[in-house]
């Protein structure tokens, strides 16, 4: 009997099929996440919070771009046969790690969605676990089929290809972080009638659905759940946001619009703001204290443009409005300002600051502040 279980020809075919399968999965998975580094960073923050590594949260965006870019890069290198043995070792290590992580996510430390395909495809932890369990032997086959190759014996074209894949994937993630995702898989995309979607989701709900905000007490570390009507979470000196959960039936993309709510103090201003006819510039700001001067200047010019057009301009923010209820952006005209849930705002606009443009309640444009003309 030979030492190989398969014949050389069968082994070559198995290696080819497994390599191409892994390449496609890594490229699709990496691409759907790298174009939305905000979403991946939020998922990383969720895992860091669950496992008690909150001190690493400030670095989640950098890690998000690196992780997703590296995954897409591995897929490209597998597809074009660049240092296959080295990449198969990385693939084995990463798939093994995420197999264990998704098993924990499905059992001891459950999460609703593992985020392995970003917002493009949602898989449960169990589905992700079995997907990884299927990919693991494929990576082993690719390694076995190329085990005689030297690990670091890069040819010149392989060095060039590796640098190209690295710069391309990391550059794509950085670009989407500084601007907006190239493809918007989220419910608040251009062309969506938010108010109509909210009403349809509420009318079609079979089970009662409510949004619960999870906040951590800054002093004690205690986690506490709040309803949208409970204003205690607005005190940023006491509470910091951790998560937003939907209790009841898990919503599909369309019914996620039901979570959208604008509040003027204790009043719900959503219908009033969105139902008014005409153009509306909804300026989104995560924190007024962190706005860059260039950002304030662009927002100020945007407000002036809205006035010239006869359009409305409002500001929405998760920040407490007790001290500055009508921000003016460095001396500009003060604006009506409303509170919105932090998670909802990040779902609507993947940016620290920017604008969502509505025409008669329908989203017609979205811009990071850097892209506001």
Protein Blocks (a to p, Z undefined) as FASTA:
>chain_A
ZZbfbdfklmmmmmmmmmmmmmmmmmmmmmmmmmmmmlmmmmmmmmmmmnopamlmmmmm
mmmmmmmmmmmmmmmmmmnopakllmmmmmmmmmmmmmmmmmmmmmmmccfbgolnojmb
ccdfklmmmmmmmmmmmmmmmmmmmmmpcfklccfklmmmmmmmmmmmmmmmmmmmmmcc
fbacbfkbghiafklmmmmmmmmpmbdcddddddddfknopacdddfklmklmmmklbcc
fbdcdehjdddfklmmmmpccdehjacfklmmmmpgcjddddddfblklpcfklmmmmmm
mmmmmmmnopacddddfbdcklmmbcgehoiacdddddddfklmmmmpgcfbdcdddeeh
iafbdcdfklpZZ
